[in-house]
Amino acid sequence: MAIEDFFEQRCSIYHLEKIVVDMGYGITSTKYGYPEVPNIENVPCHFNVEASAGLNQTEVANEYLYTGKLQLPVGTDVRVNDMIIESSTGLEYYAQVPRTVRNHHTIVMVQRKGLT
């Protein structure tokens, strides 16, 4: 079985960008955000089934935190804090430090945080 056969899912990757807004009178504001269109679309990938998830009860609402592994083809341009959207479910994940395994494939831990 080739590694390409392992990547049965698809995702889109959005790189975090610096956005400078001109407020007028020579004043600028800097913020960070994600573009409307993905930087890399329809990337073959595999979200591991084995993951950790937790539920924290806060004063306002319950907060859900999921941490899992995402495997991508080697050479995929994925960076820390990238937003990764799984194509089949539309769920948003945020990338941690990507690691290349023996120049074979790339593994990145991803987190999904939300209110339940």
C-alpha positions in Angstrom: 0.0 0.0 0.0 1.4 3.4 -1.0 1.2 6.4 1.2 -1.0 8.1 -1.4 -3.7 5.4 -0.8 -3.7 6.4 2.9 -4.9 10.0 2.2 -8.6 9.3 1.7 -9.8 12.7 3.0 -9.5 16.2 1.6 -8.9 19.6 3.3 -8.2 23.3 2.5 -5.4 25.3 4.1 -5.6 29.0 5.0 -2.4 30.8 6.0 -2.6 33.4 8.7 -2.0 36.8 7.2 -1.1 40.3 8.5 -3.7 42.8 7.4 -2.9 46.5 7.6 -5.9 48.8 7.6 -5.5 52.6 6.8 -7.7 54.4 9.3 -7.0 57.8 7.8 -4.8 60.8 8.9 -1.7 58.6 8.5 -2.9 56.1 11.2 -2.8 52.4 10.4 -4.1 49.4 12.3 -2.6 46.0 12.1 -4.6 42.8 12.6 -4.3 39.2 11.7 -6.8 37.0 9.9 -7.4 34.4 7.3 -8.2 35.0 3.6 -11.7 34.3 2.1 -10.2 31.9 -0.4 -8.0 29.0 0.7 -4.3 29.3 -0.1 -4.2 25.5 -0.8 -7.4 23.8 -1.8 -8.4 20.1 -2.1 -5.3 18.7 -0.3 -5.3 14.9 0.2 -5.0 14.2 3.9 -5.8 11.8 6.7 -7.3 12.8 10.1 -6.4 10.2 12.6 -9.2 8.6 14.5 -7.3 8.4 17.8 -7.4 11.8 19.4 -8.0 13.5 22.7 -11.0 15.6 23.5 -12.1 17.4 26.6 -15.0 19.4 27.9 -14.4 22.3 30.3 -17.3 23.9 32.1 -17.0 27.6 32.3 -19.3 30.2 33.8 -20.7 31.2 30.4 -20.8 27.9 28.5 -19.2 24.5 28.1 -16.0 24.7 26.0 -14.9 21.7 23.9 -11.2 21.2 23.0 -10.2 18.5 20.5 -6.6 17.7 19.7 -5.7 15.2 16.9 -3.2 14.3 14.2 -3.4 15.3 10.6 -1.2 13.6 8.0 -0.4 15.3 4.7 1.8 14.6 1.7 5.4 15.6 2.1 6.0 19.2 0.8 2.6 20.5 1.7 2.9 24.2 2.7 1.3 24.0 6.2 2.5 26.4 8.9 1.9 27.1 12.6 -1.6 28.7 13.2 -2.9 27.8 9.7 -6.6 27.2 9.6 -7.4 23.8 8.1 -11.0 23.0 7.0 -12.0 19.4 6.5 -13.9 19.3 3.2 -16.4 16.6 4.1 -17.5 18.0 7.5 -16.6 21.7 7.2 -14.9 21.6 10.7 -12.2 24.1 11.3 -8.9 23.1 12.9 -5.8 25.1 13.7 -2.3 23.8 13.1 0.5 23.4 15.5 4.2 22.8 14.5 4.3 20.6 11.4 6.9 17.8 11.2 8.2 15.9 8.2 8.7 12.2 8.9 11.7 10.8 7.0 10.9 12.8 3.9 7.9 10.5 3.5 4.9 12.5 4.8 4.1 15.5 7.1 2.4 15.2 10.4 0.8 18.2 12.2 -1.1 18.3 15.4 -4.4 20.2 15.0 -6.8 21.6 17.5 -10.5 22.5 17.3 -12.0 24.6 20.1 -15.6 25.6 20.4 -18.7 26.0 22.5 -21.0 23.0 22.9 
